[in-house]
Amino acid sequence: MPKVSEDYKEKRKTEILDVARKVFIEKGFEFTTMTDIVEASGLSRGGVYKYFSSTDEMFWAITDEHDRRYEEKINKLLDESDTAWNALMLFLNYSESTILESRLGFGIVQYEYAVNSCRKKDRSQYLTTRFNGVVKK
């Protein structure tokens, strides 16, 4: 069996997450199943489960990537601005344009996840860990 490169694996994971993101936005997180994502991806069931065992795991990966890109954007704005105020204004303009551009986009999925997950033990632990991580930064 040929060995699959790390680049290939990362590309495949990204492709799956792109599909999952679209399905989550279209159907909502709670109504999306792994079968929905498998069907939308065009991959085999094993091809998706090889990378992700649940929709929660996909949600977490999408959210982590979103956070990474957002932090990268903020740091870039801070580096390029002569004052914190200018950086804040650029950030608000950027945020406004991305919100308007994508309508509600993935933000509504994150909101749904938070509201529906606060009483589910494994999900509430994830939300608490995320919150604590953000507060400490």
Rosetta silent file (secondary structure, phi, psi, omega in degrees, C-alpha in Angstrom):
SEQUENCE: MPKVSEDYKEKRKTEILDVARKVFIEKGFEFTTMTDIVEASGLSRGGVYKYFSSTDEMFWAITDEHDRRYEEKINKLLDESDTAWNALMLFLNYSESTILESRLGFGIVQYEYAVNSCRKKDRSQYLTTRFNGVVKK
SCORE:     score description
SCORE:     0.000 S_00000001
   1 L     0.000  129.485 -178.557    0.000    0.000    0.000 S_00000001
   2 L   -68.061  143.510  179.082    1.482    3.386   -0.979 S_00000001
   3 L   -78.571  135.438 -179.047    2.339    5.752    1.847 S_00000001
   4 L   -94.140  132.729 -177.454    0.246    8.930    1.926 S_00000001
   5 L   -72.875  158.711  176.758    2.139   12.179    2.485 S_00000001
   6 H   -62.510  -37.589  177.873    1.386   14.576    5.337 S_00000001
   7 H   -60.099  -43.834  179.036    0.533   17.257    2.753 S_00000001
   8 H   -61.250  -44.994 -179.501   -2.058   14.960    1.210 S_00000001
   9 H   -62.163  -43.948  179.259   -3.574   14.222    4.639 S_00000001
  10 H   -64.303  -40.977  178.570   -3.761   17.909    5.524 S_00000001
  11 H   -62.834  -43.303  179.745   -5.313   18.740    2.158 S_00000001
  12 H   -64.275  -43.920  177.776   -7.907   16.000    2.610 S_00000001
  13 H   -59.756  -43.571  179.439   -8.744   17.165    6.144 S_00000001
  14 H   -62.286  -42.706  178.508   -9.163   20.722    4.868 S_00000001
  15 H   -60.695  -44.580  179.860  -11.450   19.529    2.074 S_00000001
  16 H   -63.570  -43.258 -179.564  -13.611   17.606    4.543 S_00000001
  17 H   -66.827  -35.193  176.211  -13.782   20.585    6.902 S_00000001
  18 H   -62.058  -43.128  178.038  -14.755   22.910    4.050 S_00000001
  19 H   -65.852  -45.713 -178.863  -17.648   20.587    3.208 S_00000001
  20 H   -59.660  -42.926  179.393  -18.614   20.208    6.872 S_00000001
  21 H   -57.729  -46.785 -179.948  -18.627   23.984    7.333 S_00000001
  22 H   -63.432  -42.171 -179.372  -20.998   24.405    4.384 S_00000001
  23 H   -67.826  -41.148  177.448  -23.305   21.644    5.596 S_00000001
  24 H   -59.270  -43.618 -179.794  -23.334   23.058    9.149 S_00000001
  25 H   -65.058  -41.944 -177.316  -24.295   26.481    7.780 S_00000001
  26 H   -70.370  -46.233 -172.332  -26.977   25.022    5.534 S_00000001
  27 H  -101.401  -18.977 -170.432  -28.577   22.534    7.959 S_00000001
  28 L    91.932  151.959 -176.749  -27.490   23.768   11.387 S_00000001
  29 L   -64.628  -49.209 -174.299  -25.117   21.886   13.646 S_00000001
  30 L   -62.277  -28.304 -177.262  -27.703   19.843   15.524 S_00000001
  31 L   -94.100   -4.007  179.956  -29.365   18.584   12.343 S_00000001
  32 L   -88.486  132.281  177.104  -26.123   17.666   10.553 S_00000001
  33 L  -112.678  165.412  175.499  -25.048   14.037   10.668 S_00000001
  34 H   -60.359  -36.052  178.479  -21.831   12.371    9.655 S_00000001
  35 H   -60.774  -40.573  177.339  -23.811   10.802    6.795 S_00000001
  36 H   -58.230  -43.932 -177.252  -24.701   14.291    5.521 S_00000001
  37 H   -71.646  -40.539  176.437  -21.044   15.234    5.441 S_00000001
  38 H   -58.736  -48.369 -178.704  -19.969   11.954    3.852 S_00000001
  39 H   -63.860  -42.360 -179.106  -22.567   12.385    1.106 S_00000001
  40 H   -69.062  -29.015 -178.260  -21.705   16.051    0.507 S_00000001
  41 H   -78.469  -25.799 -175.823  -17.975   15.290    0.367 S_00000001
  42 L    78.733    4.946  178.404  -18.288   12.537   -2.212 S_00000001
  43 L   -92.002  168.627  174.701  -15.851   10.453   -0.161 S_00000001
  44 L   -75.886  162.732  177.520  -16.453    7.040    1.302 S_00000001
  45 H   -56.956  -44.938  178.599  -17.592    6.747    4.892 S_00000001
  46 H   -64.769  -31.885  179.092  -14.151    5.409    5.827 S_00000001
  47 H   -65.513  -29.479  176.757  -12.519    8.277    3.941 S_00000001
  48 H   -86.784  -46.292 -177.884  -14.186   10.765    6.268 S_00000001
  49 H   -65.587  -19.662  176.193  -13.992    8.728    9.482 S_00000001
  50 L   -61.300  -30.474 -176.456  -10.273    8.260    8.918 S_00000001
  51 L  -104.610  -32.146 -175.783   -9.878   11.948    9.785 S_00000001
  52 L  -140.691  133.335 -177.884  -12.873   12.759   12.006 S_00000001
  53 L   -96.002   -8.921 -178.089  -14.938   10.544   14.277 S_00000001
  54 L  -160.226  165.413  175.269  -17.812   12.969   14.861 S_00000001
  55 H   -68.199  -31.540  176.106  -19.433   16.217   13.845 S_00000001
  56 H   -60.297  -45.373 -179.965  -18.246   17.671   17.155 S_00000001
  57 H   -60.413  -39.806  176.989  -14.652   16.923   16.216 S_00000001
  58 H   -65.741  -44.772  178.284  -15.173   18.669   12.877 S_00000001
  59 H   -57.051  -46.775 -179.367  -16.787   21.663   14.564 S_00000001
  60 H   -60.887  -42.647 -179.838  -13.844   21.950   16.959 S_00000001
  61 H   -65.137  -41.640  178.656  -11.323   21.780   14.100 S_00000001
  62 H   -63.723  -44.336 -179.116  -13.207   24.441   12.104 S_00000001
  63 H   -65.211  -42.349  177.919  -13.432   26.689   15.168 S_00000001
  64 H   -61.508  -42.208  179.089   -9.738   26.233   16.005 S_00000001
  65 H   -66.377  -40.712  177.603   -8.752   27.138   12.442 S_00000001
  66 H   -60.530  -46.124  179.070  -11.057   30.164   12.512 S_00000001
  67 H   -60.670  -42.785 -179.594   -9.465   31.296   15.798 S_00000001
  68 H   -61.258  -45.942 -179.913   -5.969   30.817   14.385 S_00000001
  69 H   -67.095  -37.965  179.783   -6.745   32.912   11.309 S_00000001
  70 H   -65.399  -44.487  178.522   -8.496   35.592   13.347 S_00000001
  71 H   -63.091  -41.011  176.521   -5.545   35.885   15.736 S_00000001
  72 H   -59.386  -43.810  179.463   -3.189   36.041   12.766 S_00000001
  73 H   -63.815  -43.879  179.317   -5.281   38.860   11.277 S_00000001
  74 H   -62.288  -45.733  179.320   -5.310   40.794   14.552 S_00000001
  75 H   -62.224  -38.608  177.867   -1.540   40.474   14.951 S_00000001
  76 H   -64.179  -44.476  178.538   -1.022   41.638   11.378 S_00000001
  77 H   -62.476  -40.449  177.762   -3.234   44.681   11.948 S_00000001
  78 H   -64.377  -41.904  179.519   -1.352   45.503   15.149 S_00000001
  79 H   -65.190  -35.189 -174.913    1.994   45.185   13.363 S_00000001
  80 H   -88.870   -9.375 -176.309    0.878   47.391   10.478 S_00000001
  81 L  -100.941  144.599  179.443   -0.790   50.116   12.575 S_00000001
  82 L   -81.992  -19.441  175.867    0.960   53.020   14.191 S_00000001
  83 L  -137.466  158.953  176.768   -1.531   53.105   17.088 S_00000001
  84 H   -63.400  -35.112  179.164   -3.770   50.629   18.848 S_00000001
  85 H   -61.164  -45.385  177.837   -6.730   52.834   17.897 S_00000001
  86 H   -61.793  -41.514  178.450   -5.920   52.499   14.172 S_00000001
  87 H   -62.002  -42.088  179.162   -5.558   48.745   14.581 S_00000001
  88 H   -63.256  -43.998  179.287   -8.932   48.596   16.329 S_00000001
  89 H   -63.045  -43.257  177.239  -10.614   50.633   13.585 S_00000001
  90 H   -62.123  -41.685  179.837   -9.094   48.417   10.872 S_00000001
  91 H   -63.454  -44.913  179.307  -10.196   45.337   12.789 S_00000001
  92 H   -64.122  -39.917  176.504  -13.763   46.604   13.158 S_00000001
  93 H   -63.337  -44.043  178.214  -13.918   47.464    9.451 S_00000001
  94 H   -61.573  -46.547 -178.864  -12.569   44.018    8.587 S_00000001
  95 H   -62.481  -44.014  179.615  -15.052   42.329   10.944 S_00000001
  96 H   -61.240  -44.048 -178.491  -17.973   44.306    9.563 S_00000001
  97 H   -67.095  -37.425 -179.924  -17.091   43.449    5.976 S_00000001
  98 H   -71.696  -34.583  177.921  -16.687   39.734    6.701 S_00000001
  99 H   -67.746  -46.347 -179.304  -19.989   39.600    8.586 S_00000001
 100 H   -66.855  -35.995 -178.011  -21.868   41.399    5.817 S_00000001
 101 H   -66.814  -39.373 -174.374  -20.133   39.369    3.136 S_00000001
 102 L  -101.723   10.520 -172.703  -21.016   35.994    4.606 S_00000001
 103 L    55.339 -124.900  179.462  -24.417   36.919    6.039 S_00000001
 104 L   -87.292  -30.853  175.547  -24.521   34.910    9.234 S_00000001
 105 H    51.988 -142.795 -174.776  -22.160   32.211    8.013 S_00000001
 106 H   -73.796  -18.838  178.563  -20.441   30.005   10.543 S_00000001
 107 H   -56.850  -39.702  179.775  -21.115   32.442   13.378 S_00000001
 108 H   -68.013  -32.061  177.148  -24.699   31.243   13.625 S_00000001
 109 H   -67.725  -41.452  178.591  -23.448   27.646   13.827 S_00000001
 110 H   -63.797  -41.024  178.339  -21.118   28.611   16.687 S_00000001
 111 H   -62.724  -47.802  178.602  -23.964   30.346   18.476 S_00000001
 112 H   -57.597  -44.810 -178.848  -26.237   27.317   17.995 S_00000001
 113 H   -60.334  -46.290 -178.333  -23.497   24.997   19.267 S_00000001
 114 H   -63.298  -46.736 -177.894  -22.935   27.102   22.392 S_00000001
 115 H   -64.753  -44.593 -176.228  -26.632   27.425   23.243 S_00000001
 116 H   -80.122  -11.233 -172.604  -27.439   23.763   22.639 S_00000001
 117 H  -106.124   -8.402 -172.912  -24.297   22.424   24.271 S_00000001
 118 L   -62.625  -21.964  179.877  -24.166   24.161   27.625 S_00000001
 119 L  -106.262    8.249  177.505  -25.940   21.273   29.364 S_00000001
 120 L  -104.641  121.340 -168.847  -24.081   18.451   27.628 S_00000001
 121 H   -52.061  -53.676 -176.046  -21.066   17.420   29.687 S_00000001
 122 H   -65.599  -37.265 -179.858  -18.486   16.806   26.941 S_00000001
 123 H   -74.538  -38.606 -179.612  -19.512   19.895   24.995 S_00000001
 124 H   -66.975  -33.014  175.430  -19.728   22.178   28.031 S_00000001
 125 H   -63.682  -42.015  176.969  -16.181   21.129   28.987 S_00000001
 126 H   -60.735  -47.548 -178.991  -15.037   22.142   25.489 S_00000001
 127 H   -62.875  -40.535  178.479  -16.838   25.492   25.773 S_00000001
 128 H   -65.036  -42.407  178.612  -15.369   26.134   29.236 S_00000001
 129 H   -63.133  -42.919  176.597  -11.871   25.313   28.013 S_00000001
 130 H   -60.752  -47.449 -179.861  -12.315   27.652   25.034 S_00000001
 131 H   -59.185  -48.524 -179.429  -13.612   30.420   27.247 S_00000001
 132 H   -62.495  -37.190  177.859  -10.755   30.036   29.734 S_00000001
 133 H   -65.040  -38.709  179.708   -8.218   30.029   26.892 S_00000001
 134 H   -71.509  -41.992 -178.496   -9.597   33.256   25.464 S_00000001
 135 H   -63.716  -36.198 -178.245   -9.791   34.992   28.841 S_00000001
 136 H   -72.721  -21.144 -178.683   -6.140   34.150   29.619 S_00000001
 137 L   -74.745    0.000    0.000   -4.896   35.700   26.354 S_00000001
